[in-house]
Amino acid sequence: MNELTPEEYQRIVEHLGREPNPVELGMLAAMWSEHCSYKSSKIHLRRLPTTGARILQGPGENAGVVDIGDGWCVVFKIESHNHPSFIEPYQGAATGVGGILRDIFTMGARPIAVLDSLRFGPLTEPRNRAIMDGVVRGIADYGNCFGVPTVGGEVFFAECYSRNPLVNAMAVGLARPDHIVYARASGPGNTVLYVGAKTGRDGIHGARMASAQFDHSAFQHRPAVQVGDPFLEKLLLEACLEALRTQAIIGVQDMGAAGLTCASCEMGARARTGIELDLDRVPQRETGMSAYEILLSESQERMLLVVRAGHEREVGEIFAKWGLDAVEIGRVTDDGRLRVFHRGQLVADLPTQLLAEGAPVYQRPMQRAKTGDEVPWDTIHDPPASLEHLLRQMLRSPNLASKQWVYRQYDHMVRTNTILLPGADAAVLRVKETRKAIALTLDGNGRYCYLNPRAGARLAVAEACRNLVVTGAVPIACTNGLNFASPEHPEVMWAFSEVIDGMAEACAIFQTPVTGGNVSFYNETEGRGIYPTPVIGMLGVIEGLNYGGAEQRNRPKIPVPITPWFKSEGDVIVLLGRTGDDLGGSEYLAWIHGLVGGDVPALDLHLERAVQQACLMAIAEGIIKSAHDCSDGGLIIALVECCFSSHRREAIGADLILTTEGVRSPIALLFSETPSRIVVTVEPDHLTALERIAQQFHIPYAILGRVGGMHFRVTIDGKIAINAPIRELETIWQNVLPEYLGP
């Protein structure tokens, strides 16, 4: 367990001028844990760009807030629940969703969407299949019962996640800018109100468990995994939003990690005030709970409110209407201390600043990591089988296969805002009462970051932006989930620092500031750590949705958002960008040859930006009929995915004429994961306009072929390399996960 070090303990004694008592020690250990204090990451996170014209709230609050215009703002954030999901997959994932939803509505926003980024070990192992099944059911049940659509995400498999699954959940909400509420205990004399579920013994030491390395005894931590109730959380949401409209609420914070301790001290620290609590008044569902247990319980669906003095009854009646506890448990003071009473005794008396902000900030040692297999490139470029056979094999990779098994368990249409459903490059949701939509994606590639952390982080940001651009959205801001092994390893801290610098470089180029996020360290079991795995949650805006109708006559005839799937016979298929010899770190190398090595794809940030701007201009001019990001698996996977039926009734084929000019081999042509590439289709009459736009932005482009027929036919250098029925290929792609996990 990540306990206080002797040096940290001595620091506390010197600050207090005395020894802390056992209750105070437990509070400090929780708040100074890596999970709560960010003591190893804070010094690096400061290098991220966090400001911009649209940013209303950056890091430091429950969630980031971004202005999207027309009197609306988006509130969004990502959180991890990795360790709990390994120990208890269903509840770990479910309460991860519940916690991030509360972070959104504590800000005064109504949640409108959830996305999830999941990492598991190979599905050939029964334990990994059981973890994945439990995690997906936990996410589905909580989101579906709460009534929020799960609209997108990603799933990736690799051996390093076998005993360290990653469960990152991102929640998104909408609010009016003047309705945003902050987690601050302002105004001495105001009332501290406890609302929501009763406190139990579940989740105690959850924050410290999340800051611990695991071994064979990991399952002994089950009592530290919380238990969620999505139906109660729905009531809590409605009660909170109604109470916030009264103007009686000054501040709100979720009782998440470290429970009541964290919520109270952080609210006081932000406002530079103190708080006095009476634990005898805290609603409890178990008898005989100690002060230590009440303060550190992480029971779910609980909030701490600061209410203007004299408005307690007004707020209490609202929560009573929704059948929820709302109890006065304390008051705001002016002395900057958290004083806690239990059974008539003062059991804790600590400065709020010491608890919330007093943990040391470490500049941990760093050492460049040695990673990656040696790659026998001469043999890699020689096909071990026919190219058609290789395509079929690649479609059997769980990393490339259809994720329908996952997202069909989610309700993605509740609240009727979802325009673009799971399975596309990004999710798109309308903003009612406007002609705007927001686009959302969650992206990361731990394999790239294992081989080259800085380059991998740049590639993750670029791909997240590209996934929004192909829908017609302009990327405007991002949040991040940073998943790493122990920060006590110099190689891990070197990778973390490199990831931060790569992310900062890319976000600056794409003008997508970071509004906040989550750092999850200690993702290792018995000394085996995960890949460095940053996950990027990106937000974009689509202006002027084309709903049709008389008033829309002057708008482009092709509606946005754009989807990836080919539309009509005879449409011309064009590649924006150029394919290079970028097989290093590729899915082809890992799946076909069992190798993780080589140089990751080289990214020219300015070329990437130009390709994205060209695509957006072509969409704005109404000439793009489909657009699809080209990344994992390479060009051939992107092209075949465009043919699949997905959200159409029927699949449609393509006749492609390719050349190996500029690349080393047909293998590189088909499976290189060169960035800065987008596959688009246009009607033949619009080809000249697309070429003009490409030339305007000085980007390479190539005509690849035409849409049509029921076969996927690929000619390379004048020879037919692939000629397969598209329905047959789609069947392979769709059946991979069901074959492992059941229908």
N, C-alpha and C positions, 0 to 999 in steps of 0.2 A: 504494500500500500504506500502511496506517495505521502509519507508523513513529513512533518516539519524536520528540517535538518538541525543539528546542534547549533549551527551559526544563526539560522533563522530564529530558533528559540531564544538565543541570547539577545538577538536584536529586539525581540518582543519584550524581554525582561528589562532591557535598557530603556525602551520607550515608556513602559508602564511604571518603572521604578519598583517593580515587585514581580513575584511569580504569578502567572495566570492560574486561575482555578481550573478544575477539569472541564467545566462547561465552557469557559472562555477558550480553553485550549482546543476543544473540539470545533468551536466556531472559527477560530483563527486557522486551524489546519484545513478546514473546508475552503475558506475564502482565500487562503494562500496556496491552494492546490493549483497545479498547472491549468486545470480545466476552468477555474474561476478567475485566476489572476493574470494569466498569459505572461508569466514572469520570464519565460524563455523566448517568447515570440515578439513581445511588445517592441523591443528595440529595432526589430526588422520591419514590422508592420508599418512603422512610421514613414517608411520610404514609398509607400503606395500613394498614388494620386487620389485624393478624397474630396476634392472640391470642384465645383463647376456651376454654370449658370442655372442649371435645373435642380441642383442638389439643395433640398430644404433641410435635410438632416443626414449627416454622415455617420461614421463610426462613433460609438459611445452611448447609444440608446438601444432600446429593445430591437429596433429595426431601422433601416434606412428609408428616407422619404425623398421621392423624386417628383418634380412638377412636370405634368404632361400637357398642361394647358387646358383651356376651356373650363377652368374652375375645378380641375381634378388633380389629384396626386396619387402616385402608386407607392405603397409601403411594402417592402419586401426584404427577405433575409433568408439565409440558409443556416441550418444547424445539423450537427451529427449526433447519432445515437449508436455508435459502433460497438462499444463493449457490451451494453445491455442487449443488443441484438444478437450477439454471439452466445450469451448466456441463456437468454430467453427470447428467441427470435420474434415470436408473435407480439408479446407485450413490449419488447424493446423497440420494435418498429412502430407500433401503435402509439406509444407514449412519445416517441420522437415526433410524430406528426402532430399530436396534441400540443406538445410544447411549442413548436414553431408557429402553430396557429394562434396560440395565446400571445406570442410576441407581436403578432400583427394586430390583434384587436385591443391589446393594451395601449396601442398608439391611437386608438379611436377609428381604426379602419375596419371595414367589413371584409373578411377573407373571401377571395373569389377564385383562387386556384392553388393547387399544390403540385409540385414536381418532385421527382425523386431520382437520386443517383445512387446506384447499387453496385457493389463489388462482391463477388463470391469466388470460392475455389472451384476447380473443375467439377462439372456435373457427373463425372464418372464416379465420384465418391458419394456414398449414401448420406453422410453427415452434411455435405454441402447442399445436396438436394433438399434435405430437411430444413436447413437454415433458410434457403431461398423460399421454400414453400411457406414457412412461418412468417418471414419478413413481408412477402407480398400480401399474404392474408391480413397481417396486422395493419399495413398501410391501407389496404382496400377497406377493411371493416371500419377503421376509425374515420377515414375520409368519407365513405359512403354514409355512415350513420350520422356524422356531423352535418353533412349536407354541403360539402365543398368538392368540386370536381378535381380529380387528379388527371392532369392534361398532358403530361409529358415527362421526359427524363431519359435515363440511359441505364444499361445493364452491361457489365463487363466481367469476364472470367479470367482468372490467372491463379497459379498455384500459391502465390504469396498471400492470397486472401483466404486460403483454406481455413485457417484458424483465427483470422482477423477480418471478418466481413465488414464492409463499409456501408453504412446506411445514412445518407445525407438527404435531408428533406428541405425543400424550399417552399415557402408560402408567400403568397402575393395578395395584397388587399387594396381596396380603393377607398379614398376619403376626400373630403373637401379640405384644402390646406388650412383653413381656420378652425377645423375640427380636430387637428392633431393634438394629442395629449402626451406629455412627457413623464418619465419616471422620476419625479422629484418630490421630496417631502418639504414643500415650501410652507412658510407661515407658522411660526411658533404658536401653539395653542390650538391648532387645527387637529382634527380627529383622525386616528389611524383605524381603518375599518378592515376587518377580515371578511372576505366574501368567498362563496363557493363551497366546495366539498369539505367534509370534516378531515381532520388530521389523523393519520394512522402511522404505523411503524414501517410502512413500505418506503423504499428509496433512501433510507438512512445510509450515509456514506456514499451516495451515488456520485457526487462530484469527485470524491477522492478515488472511487473505483475507476472513474473515467480518466484519471491521471495515473493509472497503475499499469505495469507490465503484467501479463498473464502467464501462468504456468499450468501444470496439470490440475491445480486446485481451483481453477477459474469458476467452476460451477458452484463452489461454496458461496459465491457472491450473489446468488439468486435473490436473497432478501433485499439487496440494494437495487433491484430492478423494480421500477414503479408499475402500478396497475392503473390502466386508464378507463374512463367512462365517457365515450363520445356523446352520449345523449345528455349527460349532465353538462358537458362542455358547451353544447349547443345552447342550453338554457343560460349558461354563464355568459356566452357571447351576447345574446339578446338583452340580458339584464344590464351588462356593462355598457353596451351601446346606448340603451335607453337612459341609463343614469348619466352618461357623459353628455347627453343633450340638455341636461338640467343646468349646466354650468356650475354645479355644486362640487364637482370633482377637480382636484388640483393636480393629482398625480396618481399613476397606476403602475404596478409592476407585477408580473407573474411570479409566483413562488416556484421557480424552477430548480436549477442546481443549487444546493445548499439551502433550499427552502426558505423559511421565514427569516433566517439569519441573513441570507443574501438580499432578499427583497427589502428588508428594513434598512440595513446598513448602506446599501447602494443608493437608495432613495434619499437618505440623509446626507450621504457624502456629496451627491450631485448638487444638492441645495445648500450645502454647508450648514446643515442644521443637525439636531440630535433627535432621537426617538426614545420614548419610554414605553415599554411593553409589559402587560400583565398576562402571563401565560395561563393563568387560571381561567381566563375568559376565552381562550382559543377553543373552538369547537373540536372535540376529539371523538373518534369512533372506537377507541380502545381505552380500557381502564388502566390507571396506574402509570401513565406515561410520565417519564422524567422530563426535566427541563431540557436536557441534552437531546432527547428524542424529539420533543416538540419543535425545538429550534432547527434541527437538522433533517427532519422528515422531508422527503420529496414527494409526498402524496400529490396526486395530480388534481387538475381543475380547481386551483386555488389562486386567489389574487389578493394583493394588498393595495388598499385605496387610501389616499389622503383626502379627506372631505372637509370643506369649509365649516368652521365651527357654527353650529346652529342649524345645519342642513342634514344632520345625521338621520333624523326621522324620515325626511323626504327620500333619501337614498335607500334607507332600510326598507321602506314600503315597496319600492320598485323590486328589490331582490326578493322580498317575501312573496310578491305576486308571481314570481317565476319559481317559487318553491326552494329558494336558496338561503343558506345562512348569511347573515350580514351582521357582524358583531363588533362593537367598539372594543378594541383590545389595547389601545394606547393613544398617545398624543405626541405631537411634534414639539420639541423643545428648542431652546436657542443656544445650548452649550456644546453641540457637536459630539455628543456621546450617545451610545446605545446602551440604555439601562434596561435590564430585564428582571422582572420580579416573578417568583413562583412560590406559591403557598406562603405568601407573606414575607418571603426573604428575597433580598437582592442577590441574584445568582450570577449576574454578569454586568460589568460596567467597563465598556471599552469605547475608545474613540471611533466614530464611524469611518474616519479617514484611514485609521490604522487597519481596520477590517477590509475596507473596499479598495484602498489604493496604496496601502503600506507595504505590500509584498515587495521583496527585492526584485530588481530588474537585472537579469543575467545576460552578460555577453559570453555565451558558452563557447568553448573551443570549437574550431571548425577545421576540417581536413577533407580535402578532395577525395571523393569516393572512387573506387576502382570498380567499374561495372561493365557488363556486356560480354557476350561470347565472341570468340574469333569467328569470322564468317568466311567460308571458302567461296569467294565471289565467282570464281571461274565455273564452279559447278552449279551455283545458284541460278545463273542466267541460262543454263541449259535445262529445258523442261524435263522433269522426271516422268512426265506423261504428256498425252496430247493436251492442247490448251483447253479443249472442251471438257476433258476429264478434270483438269485443274479447276475450271470454273465450277463444276459440280461439287468438287471437294471443298472449295472455298465457301460455297453456299451452305455447307454443312457445319461451318464454324459457328459455335454459339454466339461469338462476338458479332458476327455479321448477320446471323439468321433473324427472322421475324421475331419481334418481342410481343406479338399479339397475345401469347399465353399470359404475359404479365398484365398488359393494359386492358385486356377484356374483363379482368376482375374489378377494374375501377369504374366508378360512375364518372364519366367525363363530360356529361351534358347537364348535370344539375345546375340550376340557376340560369340556364338557357343563354349563357354568354359565349360559349365555345363555338368558334367558327371553323377553326382548323384542328382536327382531332389528332390523337396520338398516332404515330406512324409516319408523320411528316418530319421535316427538318426542325420545325419549331411549332409550338402551340400558339394559336391566335385567339384572343378573346375580345369581343366588342365592348366598348365603353358606352353603355346606354345613355341616351339623351345627347349623344354627340355622333359625329361621323369619324370618330377615332377608333382604333383598335390597338391593343398591346400585344406584342409578340414575346414569347418566353422560351428560353432553352437552358439546358443544363449539360455542360460538356467537360470532359477531362480525358487525359490519356496518361495513365500512370507509367506505362511502358516507355513512352518517350521521356518522361521525367526521370525515370530510372537511368536511362542512357545519357541524358543531358538535361539536367533540371531547368536551366535557364531557357534553353531552346524549347523544351517541352511546354513550359508555362506560356511562352510567346505563342506557340502553336495552339494551345488550348483557348487562349483569348481570341485569336484570329478565327478559329473554327466556330466559336460561339457567335461572334459577330456575323460570320458568313451564313450561319444557319438562320439568323434573323433576316439578313439581307435578301435571301432567296425567296422569302415570303412577301417582300416589298416593304419591310420595316427598317427604320433607321435605328441602329443601336445607340442607346443614350446612357446606360449605367450598368454596373454589375455588382454582384455580391460573390463571396468566395468561401468555399469549404476546403480547408487545408488539412489533409490527413497524412500523418507521418509516423514513423517509429519513434523510439525514445530520443528526446533531445539531449540526453546525457552521452550520446554517441557523437563524436565530432563529425563523422561522415553525414549523419542525419541533419545536423545543424548547417553544414555546408550546403547540402541540397536545399534545405529550407530557405536559406539566404539567397541562393541562386534563383529559386522559384519566385521569390518576392521581386527580385530585380527584373527577371524576364516578364513577369506580369506587369510591373510598373512601366516598362518600356512599351509594351503592346497597348496597354490602356491609354497611355499618353497619345500614341499615334491615332488610335480609334476614337479618342475623346469619350471614353467610357469610364468615368471615375468609379472608384470602389466605395460603396456606401456602408460597408460593414461585412460581417461574416463570422466565421467560426474557425478556430484552430483545434485540431484533435491530435494530440501527441500520444505516445506510448501504445501505438497500434502494433504490438508485437507479442508473440507468445513463445515462451521457452527459447528466447533469444532470436527468433526469426521474425523479421519485420516486413511490413508491406512495401510496395513501391512508393516513392514519394508521389502522392496522389492529390494534386490540387483540382478542385472542381469549380467551374465557372458558371454562375447563374447570371444570364444576360437578359436585360430588358430592352425592348425596342418599341417604337411607336409607328403605326401606320396612320397617315392622315388621309381623309377623304375616302372612306369606304364607299365602294360602288354597289349600292343596293338595287340599282335599276330604277325605272320609273321616269315620268316625263321630265322631272326636274333634273335628271341626270344625263340629259341628252349630250351635253358637252363634255362628259367625262369619257375616259378610255373605254372602248367596248369590251376589253378583257378585264374582268373584275379582279380586285385584290381582296384577300391575300392570294398570292400565287402558290400553287401546289407543285410537288415534284413529278407528278405522273404525266406521261405523254398523253396528248389529247386526241389528235386527229390524224388519219391517214394522210401522208404527203407532207406533214410538217418537217421542216429542216432542223436537224440536230446540230448544235454548235457548241464547241468548247471555248469558254472564255478562260484564258490562261494557257500555260504550256506544261506538258508532262516531261519530267526529268528522271534521272536514274536515282530514285529515292526509295530503295527497298530496305534501308536500315530501320530497324524497329517496327517493321511492317507486320500486318496480320498474316500476309503470305509467308514471310520468313518464320513466324512463330508457329502457324498452324500446319504448314506443309513440311517444314524442315525442323521444327522443334528448336529454333534458335531465337534468342533475344540478343541482338547485337548490331553493330554497325553504327554509322552516323545517322542521326535522325534527319528527316527532311529539312532542307535549308529553307528558311522563310525570309523573304524580302518584304519587310513590313510596308514599304511604300508601294510595291507592286500589289500586294494584297489589298491595300486600301484602294488602289486604282481599279482593280477588278471589281471590288464591291461597289464602288461609285458608278462604274459603267453599268453594272447589273441594275442598280437602283434607277438610273436614268432611263434604261430601256424599259423597265417596268412602268415608270412614270409616263412614258410615251405610249404605253398600251400595246407594245409589240411582242412582249414575252408571253407565251402560252403556258410554259412550265419552266421551272428552275430547280436545280438540285445541287447541293453541296457535294463535292467530290473529295473524299477523305479516306476513311477506314476501308481497306480492301482494294482501293485504287479505282481507276477509271472504269474498268469493266464491271465492278460491283455497282457503281453509281448508275451506269447505263442500264443494267439489267433490272435494278430496282425501279427505274422509271417506267419499265414495261409492265410491272406487276399490277394486278387489278387493284389491290388495296382498297381505296374508297370509290373505285369504279365498279361497274357490273362485270366487265370483261377485261382480261389482260389484252395487251396489244404489243405486237412485235416491232422489230427495227432491223434495218439493213444498213450495216456500218462498214465503211471503207476506210481503213486506218493504214498508217505508215510508221515504220520504225525510225524514220529520219529524226535525228537528235537524241535518240535513246540507244542504249547498248543492245537491247534484245526485245523480242516480243514479250518476255516476262516482265521487263521493266515497263514497257508500254501499257500493259494491262493492269499490273498490280502495284506499281509505284504509288506511294501516298504523297506525292508532291502537293503542297498547299497551293493556295491562290488559284483554284480552279472551280468553275461552275459550269454545269451542263445545262443548256437552255434549249428550248425549241421556239421557232417562229414560223409563221406562214411564209411561203416562198416570196411573196410580194414585199415582206418586211426585212428580207435578208440585207438589202442595201442599207437600210436605216441602222440595223445592228452593226454592220461593218463600219459605218460612219462613227457610231458611238465608241466602238473599240479603238478606232484610230484616234479619236479625240482624246481618249485617256491613255493612249500609247501602250495598250496592252496587246499581247499576242492572242490570236484566236484561230480556230480551225473548224471547217465544216466536216462533220463526222459521218453524216449519212441522213437517212430519212426514216420517219415513223411509218409503220405499216406491216400488214401480214400477221401471221400467228407464230412466226419463228424468230428467234434471236440469231441473226446471221452476221458474222464478223469476218471480213476479208482483210488480211494483213499482207502488205506488199504484193498484192495481186493474187494471193492464195487464200482459199477459204480455210479459216482456222476453227470457227465455231458455227454450227448450224443446228440449233436445238429448239424443240417446241417450247414456247414461252410458258405454257401451262405446266409443263413437266418441270422446268426450272423453278417455277413458283411453288410447286408442291414440295420440292426438296427444301426450299427456304422456309416454308411455313411449318414443316413438320419437325424441325430439329428440337425445339424445346418440348413439345408434347411427347416426343419419343423418350426424352429423359425424365420428364416430370409427370406424365400422364395427361390425358385429354382435359 
